[in-house]
Amino acid sequence: MIDRQKLAMSAVLYVVRFCYNVCSGYIRGMRNPLTLLTLSACFAFPAFARAQATPTPPEMDTVSRVFTKVEVESEFPGGIQAWIKFLNSHLVYPKEAIRKKIEGRVMLQFIVDKDGTITNVLALSGDPLLQQAALDALAQSPKWTPAKQDGKPVKSYKKQPITFHL
């Protein structure tokens, strides 16, 4: 591990020295396409080398990874019909939104954990009054059926639209 860090550090120092020489040549007026290409590579390489020098432990990667695409999507227990029934009984249309005749769609994004718990809930779009009503309804939701990847439950992002009609 130490040898890998020393190697990465020496590579970064070499690139920094090289970039310094290229930059000083660029500043003195040596402006050609090769210099510009080299200059742009100099700014990209140190970040790449730093990322390579500090690998994440594999056990940490599997614990914290949140999937965006999975083999089997997470879903509300009982499926779509149960989700609609849940919304009909728990979604409260805000009185101010009714008075102002506000309708529309709220897009919610959240994470369904391996055990079905909902976390990191965000309202991505929609009127703020409707967003709050949708967030309140989702907060009352039971645990969902988690997504599956390779036959195992995994954390996954879920986007769920909720439409408000008067």
C-alpha positions as CSV (number, residue, x, y, z in Angstrom):
1,M,0.0,0.0,0.0
2,I,2.8,2.4,0.9
3,D,4.6,1.7,-2.4
4,R,1.5,2.4,-4.3
5,Q,1.1,5.8,-2.5
6,K,4.8,6.7,-3.1
7,L,4.4,5.8,-6.8
8,A,1.3,7.9,-7.2
9,M,2.9,10.8,-5.3
10,S,6.0,10.7,-7.5
11,A,3.8,10.6,-10.6
12,V,1.9,13.6,-9.4
13,L,5.1,15.5,-8.6
14,Y,6.5,14.7,-12.1
15,V,3.3,15.9,-13.7
16,V,3.2,19.0,-11.6
17,R,6.8,19.8,-12.7
18,F,6.0,19.0,-16.3
19,C,2.9,21.2,-16.2
20,Y,4.8,24.1,-14.6
21,N,7.3,23.9,-17.5
22,V,4.5,23.8,-20.1
23,C,2.6,26.6,-18.4
24,S,5.7,28.8,-18.3
25,G,6.2,28.2,-22.0
26,Y,2.6,29.0,-22.7
27,I,2.8,32.2,-20.8
28,R,6.0,33.2,-22.7
29,G,4.1,32.9,-25.9
30,M,4.6,29.4,-27.2
31,R,1.0,28.9,-28.1
32,N,0.4,25.9,-30.3
33,P,-2.3,23.2,-30.2
34,L,0.1,20.6,-28.7
35,T,0.9,23.0,-25.8
36,L,-2.8,23.6,-25.2
37,L,-3.5,19.9,-25.2
38,T,-0.7,19.2,-22.8
39,L,-1.8,22.1,-20.6
40,S,-5.3,20.7,-20.3
41,A,-4.0,17.2,-19.6
42,C,-1.9,18.7,-16.8
43,F,-4.9,19.9,-15.0
44,A,-6.8,16.7,-15.4
45,F,-4.1,14.2,-14.4
46,P,-3.4,15.2,-10.8
47,A,-7.0,14.6,-9.8
48,F,-6.9,11.2,-11.6
49,A,-3.7,10.2,-9.8
50,R,-5.1,11.3,-6.4
51,A,-8.1,9.1,-7.0
52,Q,-6.0,6.2,-7.9
53,A,-3.8,6.7,-4.8
54,T,-6.7,6.4,-2.4
55,P,-8.8,3.4,-3.3
56,T,-12.0,2.7,-1.3
57,P,-12.2,-0.5,0.6
58,P,-14.5,-3.0,-1.1
59,E,-16.6,-3.5,2.0
60,M,-17.3,0.2,2.1
61,D,-18.3,0.3,-1.5
62,T,-21.0,-2.4,-1.1
63,V,-22.4,-0.8,2.0
64,S,-22.7,2.8,0.7
65,R,-23.5,2.1,-3.0
66,V,-26.9,3.4,-4.1
67,F,-28.1,1.9,-7.4
68,T,-29.8,3.9,-10.1
69,K,-30.5,0.9,-12.4
70,V,-31.4,-2.4,-11.0
71,E,-32.7,-5.8,-12.2
72,V,-35.9,-5.6,-10.1
73,E,-37.2,-2.1,-9.1
74,S,-38.3,-1.2,-5.6
75,E,-42.0,-0.9,-5.2
76,F,-44.7,0.0,-2.7
77,P,-45.9,-3.2,-0.9
78,G,-48.9,-4.5,-2.8
79,G,-48.0,-2.8,-6.1
80,I,-49.4,0.2,-8.0
81,Q,-53.0,-0.4,-6.9
82,A,-52.0,-0.4,-3.2
83,W,-49.9,2.8,-3.8
84,I,-52.9,4.6,-5.3
85,K,-55.1,3.4,-2.4
86,F,-52.4,4.6,0.1
87,L,-52.3,8.0,-1.6
88,N,-56.1,8.4,-1.7
89,S,-56.2,7.8,2.1
90,H,-53.0,9.7,3.2
91,L,-52.6,12.6,0.7
92,V,-54.1,15.8,1.9
93,Y,-54.7,18.5,-0.7
94,P,-53.6,21.8,0.9
95,K,-56.5,24.2,1.5
96,E,-54.4,27.2,0.2
97,A,-53.7,25.2,-3.0
98,I,-57.5,24.5,-3.4
99,R,-58.2,28.2,-2.8
100,K,-55.6,29.3,-5.3
101,K,-56.7,26.5,-7.7
102,I,-53.2,25.1,-7.9
103,E,-52.9,21.8,-9.7
104,G,-49.9,19.9,-11.0
105,R,-47.4,17.1,-10.6
106,V,-44.8,16.8,-7.9
107,M,-41.8,14.6,-8.6
108,L,-40.3,13.0,-5.5
109,Q,-36.9,11.3,-5.3
110,F,-35.9,9.1,-2.5
111,I,-33.7,6.1,-1.6
112,V,-35.2,2.8,-0.7
113,D,-32.8,1.0,1.7
114,K,-32.1,-2.7,1.7
115,D,-34.7,-3.2,4.4
116,G,-37.3,-1.1,2.6
117,T,-36.9,2.1,4.7
118,I,-37.4,5.4,2.8
119,T,-34.6,8.0,3.3
120,N,-33.2,11.1,1.6
121,V,-36.6,12.3,0.3
122,L,-36.5,15.3,-2.0
123,A,-39.2,17.1,-4.0
124,L,-37.6,17.7,-7.4
125,S,-40.4,19.7,-9.0
126,G,-43.9,21.1,-8.5
127,D,-45.5,23.9,-6.6
128,P,-44.1,24.3,-3.0
129,L,-47.5,23.8,-1.4
130,L,-48.1,20.6,-3.3
131,Q,-44.5,19.5,-2.7
132,Q,-45.0,19.7,1.1
133,A,-48.3,17.7,0.9
134,A,-46.5,15.0,-1.2
135,L,-43.6,14.8,1.3
136,D,-46.0,14.5,4.2
137,A,-47.8,11.6,2.6
138,L,-44.6,9.8,1.7
139,A,-43.4,10.2,5.3
140,Q,-46.4,8.1,6.4
141,S,-45.5,5.3,4.0
142,P,-44.8,1.8,5.2
143,K,-41.6,0.1,4.3
144,W,-41.3,-0.6,0.6
145,T,-40.1,-3.8,-1.1
146,P,-36.4,-3.1,-1.9
147,A,-34.9,-3.3,-5.3
148,K,-32.8,-6.4,-6.2
149,Q,-29.5,-6.8,-8.0
150,D,-28.1,-10.3,-8.5
151,G,-31.0,-11.7,-6.4
152,K,-30.0,-9.6,-3.3
153,P,-31.8,-6.5,-1.9
154,V,-29.9,-3.3,-2.5
155,K,-30.2,0.4,-1.9
156,S,-31.7,2.2,-4.9
157,Y,-33.0,5.6,-6.0
158,K,-36.6,5.9,-6.8
159,K,-38.5,8.7,-8.5
160,Q,-42.2,8.8,-7.9
161,P,-44.6,11.3,-9.5
162,I,-47.7,12.4,-7.6
163,T,-50.3,14.3,-9.6
164,F,-52.7,16.8,-7.9
165,H,-56.1,17.4,-9.6
166,L,-59.0,19.6,-8.3
